[in-house]
Amino acid sequence: MHTTVMQRKKGHKPDQEANVQGERRRRILFAYPSIPLTESTTYAVILICAIIYAWYKVFELSSSQLLANSKAGAFTTSQLWWLGKRRKDINNYEWYYWSVWVKQAAIFYCIHFVLFNCCRNFLRKHVWQAVMMFYWFVACLQLFSPSVVAVTFMLSTVMLLAARHLRSKLILWFIVLALLFAVVEGYVEIPDSDLFKTVSFIGYKAIHSISYCIYVIDTSAKHGSRPFMNDFVDMLWYLYYFPYQLSLIVIYPKFRTQMESIHTRKRNWLAAVWFGVRIAFWYSFIELMLHYMYFEAAIADRDLLEKIPLDTLSSLGLMIGQFFHLKYVVIFGFPAFFAKLDNMIPPALPICITRVTVFSDVWRYFDRGLYDFFKEYIFLAIARPTFSVGHKLAGLFLSFFFVLVWHGFRHNCVIWVALNVVEMLVENVAKHIYAIESVRKWREENISDKAFRRIVAVLQLVLVVLGFYSNFYFIGGSLFGGVLVDRIFWGQTLPKLKMPAVILLSLGYCYNNVNMDASRWMSSKEAKLE
């Protein structure tokens, strides 16, 4: 949703522990064995050196005349703490406008923390809830326009009435998809300065509204309808709970469970404060980085991208991926910090996309709230109860259709989704083949676990290539993705494999092995915790 806003603004220059454990317990067909320490250490050292080299190449480019003379990117000069004035890359639309918004919103989050955690100790529950909802509405009116707040309020009310009286989930989906499509595709006139926060606010409210209304339909079918005001008040409490206003998606069943146990669940103030310190550190790190590393400006300049060396071009691809992860650590982490202070359990921070080989894990562990949403309300709703191949394929395609509606039907998003669908199909076909007992037994009798791990690391290069190119399009845009495909895929990989591609594939093999070792370490750590 945030990326969608960036793409619309074409002219811009400037019980979580339990959930994680449950997901980790998915059936494992092949547990990665350990390999000799010298071998695994070699892979890790090569990869670390490659990452350091990539950062150096981007820093070198940022300091060069090539980028200094570029007119494609936007810069501003600002005071960098005690280091003096420096140019800052302000080409990442999402970070630029979120940074502006969060400085306005921070005081409202702090007031929420005081009211939510202190007033409930001396006010009656219904009075405390009324005070909180009044404050949340006032805060939203200050941070977003009154008309936008009114639209989300009316939308949720209409959807609740439809859920109670029509009991049709299809009607709810039609309302949400129509609204998202109109807002994301630009059919609603929104001032440029308000575009980021308005589209994001409406999108997250639509997501939470349908989650709540589906819950109302399901529970009414089982236990009968409740009084309208009960449903209405619970809906408003869910929709406008302040830490979940923007960036975080928490489906209603999880929200309800968290709220019901908020008084009995043991608080860990030290962990919450340490979490906040980490988010503040990464925010400061990003601000520092944007004053020295001008990768966003570089990927906006076609002439520059077509003339820089291939190692620098590849380094830009790595850098935008790592920045994308850090950016969302902060954007998701800021509201998650205040949720933790409330003794809630927000979704975990996103996994680094450079630590994932199997890109189904990117969907599962990056935007975990969005994944919960389309898994619960789209994929499982279609695949159940038979989980036949046809139902699962329908669930997969409709899930990605929703992702396109959410992010927008832009050229780069369509390519990103298409490559992800291909990657998911390849991954699942491979898993189904290996799940055949005769295939697995033949492998166990003829190929050792360590040898098979190395074979898997080679085969996973297909997934890595698909995943990386898809992310280059999604994160970097059609211009950057297209140049990478032209210069590296068609220029160095096909029809004839050349040395730059051999080097990149070799690094990919090291990358796959390091990720296997990281997965082994995480699995052993979770096993000890259990």
Beta strands, then each sheet from edge to edge (+ up, - down):
strand 1: 75-79
strand 2: 85-89
sheet 1: 1+ 2-
end
